[in-house]
Amino acid sequence: MFSPRLRGGVHPPGHKELSNASPIRRFPMAERLYLPLQQHLGAPATPIVKVGERVRKGQLVASSQGTVSAPVHAPTSGVVRALAEHTAPHPSGLPVLAITLEPDGREEWDPSLAPVSDPLALPPEELCLRIGSAGIVGLGGATFPAAVKLGSSLKRGVDTLILNGGECEPYLTCDDRLMREEPGNIIRGALLMQHAVQARRVIVGIEDNKPQALAAIRKAAEGQGVEVRSVPSRYPMGSQKQLVQLLTGIELPAMSRAADSGVLMHNVATARAVYQALCQGRPLISRVVTLSGQALTHQGNWEVPLGTPASYLINYASGFDCAPARLIMGGPMMGIQLPDLNVPVIKGTSGILALTRKEINTDEPGPCVRCASCVRACPMGLQPLEMAANIRSGDFEKARSLGLDDCVGCGACSYICPASLPLVHLFNYAKGELDSRQREARKMEKTRALAQRREERLARQAREREELMAARRAAAARKAAGESPS
């Protein structure tokens, strides 16, 4: 039964049985890997290798740039063949700068990589630095650099670390399989992150439709001081605000960070990556990816080297049973529609879905009938129909006053809408427009401040010149009168 403490939510068909029946399989190396320098939120990484250079597995090939950034490492040994633009995993299909790596088949590791003998003996700050140097980002989809999140949480004094095992998006089962197959590594990673931020307690939240994962994590957590809780399987349970509120009773304010409320949340796959980095000396060079959708001949989960082209992954792993009506990277609710399969697997690729026409909504948007289904479904207690009406009329500020900034973009309102209105697209458009206006306002304010400072400077210089000229005239007058120049 869904907890009455939380609002709204929907129950889309899970379709998780398509991909979670078999264990995770290791994917072979593609003939070419394409490593985008922008695989995370923040500034893109800076390449430190040259075309023609041979690199080893795990070697740093692009360093982080700025405070919010993440480095990129070679998923295997081979030769750098190009540093050029390649199709980005983005609906626009616009290219991004990427390193093209040709594997040599040797799988020769970088000798400088080594596990930490006792990571819990290291100072928390050192752990954060090592996690950052491993290129780890949030693997639940947000791709925010993990070290930045951990470091800021350490400074703020976080009380509770939450490990998100919700995986509420339909079709996706990569986290489910990881929790079943590597529960010990996930718990060890959680304890390392707990030490890194000096949190008092650790809670793992897992949806109740994953009984095998729950049992495995509970067994691995025995005697470790880690609390494992079952949460209702209702979308968007994996959202930070919903899971934090359910597990701690804390309601996160709009436009705030969870760390400001004493909470830090990370994905279970991120915890596993932290364990691999510190205890195995392995940077983030691969991840588990769900292949699903009824257009595929075979579905499942694969451990895929980063940079593997999606076309190679699908053709080798299963192939198409029929032409897909839509290709999605991520989940169907919050994932992105792909322009084609030339895009590479990156750190944030939790799944690649090939959906048939029957699996997608092809209805044309109709007029809003004001049924309030979207209001009942909104987990944030907002009024999507009113916000959408104001956005259509161009009154973005009114939409903001109705709680636009609280919208988490989960898509529950769009899913439940009988008129098939693209509500989330409207909200994202309005947020982008408001951000653009704020940037423009800041730019104008900065221009005004610069102009004002220039006017003040010119006025000051004019006064100084006038005072100097007056002093010279006075001195000349005294000299003419035979007085001392002083």
N, C-alpha and C positions, 0 to 999 in steps of 0.2 A: 504494500500500500504506500502510495506517495505521501511523503511527510507534509503535514499541513503547515509547516513552518515556511515552506517555499511556495512561491506563486507560479501559476501557469505551467508552461511546458507542453510538449506534444509527444505522441507515440508513433513516429514514422516506422514503417516496416524495417526491421533490422537487416535482413538478408546476410547476416553474419555466418550462417551455416554454409554459405558458398565457399568461404575461404579458410575457416578455422578448423576443419576436420583433420588436416595433416600437419606434421611438424614443420618448423622453419627449415627451408632448404638453402644451401649456399649456392650463390649464383657464380658461374664462371666469368672470367675476365673478358670484356669486349675487346675488339680489335683497336678501338680508339676510345679514350675517355676525354670528356670535355668538362673542365673544372671552372665554373663561373667564379669570378672574384667576389661576386655579391651573392652569398648564400645565407645571409643573416640580415637582421635589422641593423641599421647604422651605416658607417662608411665602408665602402668596398675594401678588400684586402689589396695590398700592393705586391705585385709579382717580384720575386727575387731570383728567378731562374731565367736563363736565356734559351733561345731556340737552338736546338742541337745538343743541349746539355743532358747528360744522363743523371737520373735521380733514383734514389732508393725508396723502398716502401716506407711510408710514414715520414719521409723527409719534408721539411717545411718548404713549400714552393711559393707561398704568398704570405706576407706578414700583415698583422692587424694594423689598421691606420686610425689613429685617434682614440678617444676614450671608449666609444661604443663601436666595436668592430670585432672581427674574429679571423684568425689565420686559417689558411688552407694547406692541407698536407697531401702528398702523393698517395693514392690508394694502392699503388703497386710500384715496382721498379720498372724503369723504361726510359724512353727518350722524349724530351719536349720537342714536339714537331711544329707548334705554332703558338703564338700569343696574339689572338685575333678575336673578333666578335663572333658570337655564336647565338643561335636562337635561345631566348630566355624562356624559362617555365613561367610564363605570364600570359594572360589572355590577349595582350596586345601583339604578341609574337615579335616584339622589338628585340634586336640583338643586344647582348652584353659582352663585355670583355671576358674571355675565358682562356685557360691554358689547355692546349691539346696535348695529351700524353699518349704515346704509343707504347703499350706494355711489351716487355721483352720475355715474359714467361718465367723469369728467374725467381720472382717473389723475394728478392734480396732486401732485407730490412736495413734501415738506417742504424748504424752501430751506436749512434749517440743516444738512442732510445733505451730506456731501462726502467723497470718498475721501482717504486719506492718501497724499501724494506718494511718500514713501519709508518704509513702515512698519518696515522692518528697521533704520532709523536711530533709531527710538524706543527708549527704555529698556524693558526687559521688563515692568516694573510698569505702564507706560503702555499697553502692548499689552493686558495683562490687563484694565485698566480699560475700554478701548475695546471689547473683546470682550464684557465684562459689560454695558456700556451698549447693545449691539446686541441684547440679549435671547437670546443663543445658549445653548442647553442641549445635552446629549448627545442626538443624533438617532438613536442606535441603539436607543432605547427606554427608557433609564434616566432621561432628562430631568434629570440633575443639572446645575445651572448651571455652564457651562464655565469661566467666569472664576474661580469659587471653586476648582474643581479645578486650574486652571492656577496660580493664586496660591499655593495650598498646596504644589503640587509645586515651584514656584520656591523657596519657603522651605526645603523639605526637601532640595533639591539632587538633582533627578532626572537620571539618566544616560541613560536610553533612552525615547524616545517611540515608541509602537507605534500604527500606524494599522490599525484593524480593518476589513478588507474581506471577512470570512468570510461573512456573511449566510447562516448555516447553516439558518435556519428555512425549512421548506417554503413554497412559494407565493411568498414575498417576493423581488422582483427589483429594487427601487428602487435599492439600492446598486450592483448589477451594471450597470444602465443608466447610472448616474452615472459610474462608473469608465470605461465605454466612451466616453461622450460628453463628459465634462469632466475628463479625466485631468490636464491641465495645472493647472486651478484647484484640484484636490485636492492636488496636490504643492505648489503655492504656499501653500495653506493649512497644509499640514504643516510647511513651512519657517518660516512665521510662528509657529506654535505651538512649534516647536523653539526659536526665538529667545525666545519668551515665557517658557519654562521653563529656557532655557540648557542643553538636553539635548545630550549629546555625539554621539548617533547617532539616526537615524530608521529604523524598520523598518516596512514595509507587508506585512501578511499577508493573502493572498487564497486562497480555496479553489481547488483544482485543477479544479473543475468549471466554472470561469469563464475559459476560455482567452482570450477576446477582451478581457476586463477586465484580465487579467494582462499581455497584450501591450501594451495601451494605457498602463497605469500604468508598465510597465518603460520604454517609450519616453519617456514624460514625465519619468521620474526620471533619465534618462541625464545624467551630469555634474553632478547636484545633490547628490551625497553621500547619497542615499536608497537604502536596500537594500530590494528587493522580493523577497519569498519566496512560493513556492507551499506551501500547507498542505493536508493531506488533507481531503477533503469528507466529514466524519463529524460528525454532530450530537453534542454542542454545541460545535463548534469555535469558534464566535463568542463563547463565554463567555470572560470576562477571564482567569480562572484557567488555562483550557486553553491559550488562545493565548499568554499570557505564558510559560507553562512550555515550550511547544513552541519559541517563537522565542528565548527567552533562557536556558532551563534553570532559571529561578527558580521555585520552588514557593511560592506566596503562602500565608502562614499564615491560619488561620481568624480571622475578626473583625478583619482588618487591612486597611489600604489599600495599594494597589499602590505608591503613592509612598513608603511606608515601606521598600519593597524596591528603591527607585531606579528605578521604572518608572511611566510614565503611558500610559494607553491611551485613544484617542478613535476615534470612528467616521469613516469616509471622508466621510459627509455633513456631519458637524460641521466637518471640515477645509474643505470647500467653502463652508460658511456663514461661517467665519472669513475666508476669502479675499474673499467678497462684502462682508462688513462693513468690512474694512480697505481693500481695493483698489477697491471700487465704491461705498462709502458706503451700503450697503444693509443695514438691520437684518434680523433673522429675521422675515419676514412671509409666507413660503410654504415649502413643502417638497414633495419628490417622494413620492407615495403610490402603492402598488401596489393595483390592483383585480383580484381574482382569485377563483377558485372556479367550479365548474361550474354553479352556479345563475345566473351572469351570462351575458348574451348575448355580450359582448365583454370581454376582459380587456386590461390594459395598465398603463402607468405615466403618471401625470399630475403636472405641477407645479401644486399646488393652493394657493390663498390660505388662510391660516389663518382659521378661523372658518366655513369653508364647511360647510353641513349635509351630513351623509353621504347623506341622501335625495336632495338636489340633485345631488351628485356621481354617484351611481349612476344616477339617472334620465337625466341628460344624457349621461354617458359611455357607458352601455351598456344599462342596464335589466336586468330579470330574465328569464331564459329559463324559469325555473320558480320556485315558491315555495321560498326557502332554508330548510333545516332548522336552520341555525345561522348567526348573524352574529358575526364576530370582528373586533376591532380589533387589528392586529398579526399575529403568526404563530400557527399552530394549536397550537404547543407551549407558548408562554409568553404568548400574547396574552390579551385579556379578551373574554368573551362580552358582546355588546351587548344591552341590553333592547329597543332599537328603533333606527330610523335618524334620530331627531331630534337625535342628538348631533353636535357640530361636529368638524371636523378640527382637531387641536391640534398642538403642536410634536412630541409623541411618537408621532404617528400614522404608522407606517411602511407600513401597509396596511389595507385593509378587505376581508375575505373573506366571500363568500356561498357557504356549503357546502351540498351536497345531503346527503340521508340516507346515500347510499352513501359519502360522503367522511368521515363521522364515525363514531365508535365508539358504537353504541347498545346494546351488551351490558350487561346488569345485572351489578353486581359479585358475584362468587362467593367461596367460601372460599379462603384462601391454601393452595396445595399445596406450598409450600416448595421450589419448583423452583430457586430462586436465580438466576433470569433477571435479576431486578432488581439483584442483587449484581454480576453480570457486566457489566451495562449502565451501572452508576453510574460516571461519570467521576471522581468523587472517592474511589472505593474504599470507599464506605460499605456498610452492611448495611441497606438499606431495609426488608426484611421484619421484622427485629428491632426497628427503630425504630418501625415501624407497629404492631407487636404491643404494645409498651410504651405507645404513645400511646393505643391503644384501651383499655388497662387503667388509664389515667390516670396512669401513671408518666412524666411529662414529663422529670423530671430524669435518669432512666435513659436516655431517648431522647437527651437532650443529651450524656450521657457517651459515647454511641455515635457521636457526631459530627453531631448535628442542625445545629449552627451551621455546619458545613462544607457543608451542602446548598446548591446554587446554584439549586435550583428549576427545573432544565432540563426536567423531565418525562420523561426517558429511561426511568426505572423504570416510570412509569405506562404509557408507550407499549408497553413490551415485556411487561408483566404479562399472562399468559394468563387470569388471573381478573378482569381489568379493574378492579383495585382502584384507588381514587383516592388513590394514595400521596402525590402532591405536595400535594393538598388537606389530607391529614392532617398533613403536615410544616408547611405554612403555618399551619394551625390551631394546632399545638403551639408554633410560634415566636411566634405572636401571644399565646397564653396565657402563655408564659414571659415575654414582654415586659410583659404586663399585670401579672403577679405581681411583676416587678422594679420596675415603676413604683409598684405598691402598697407594696412593701417600702421603696422610697426615700421614699415619702410618709409611711409610718409612722415611719421613721427620722428624717425631718425633724420630724415631730410630736413624737417623743420628745425630740429635741434642743431643740426650742422649749420643751417642758414643763420639761426639765431646766434650761434657761437661766432660765426664769421662776421656778422654785423657788430657784435660786441667787440670783437678783436679789431675791426676797422675803426670803430668809434674810439677804442682805447688808444690805438696808434695815432689817430687824429689829435686826441687830447695831448698825448705825449709830444707830438710834433709842435703843437701850439704852445705847450709849456716850454719846450726847448727854444722855440723862436722868441717867446716872450723873455726868456732868460738871456738870450743873446742880445736882444734889443736893450734890455736893462743894463747889461754889461757895457754895451757900446755907448750908451748914454752917460754912464758913470765915467767911462774913459774920456769922453769928450769934455766932461766937466772937470777933469783933472782929479777925480776921486780914485781911490784904490779899486782895482777890478773886483776885489772880494766883496 
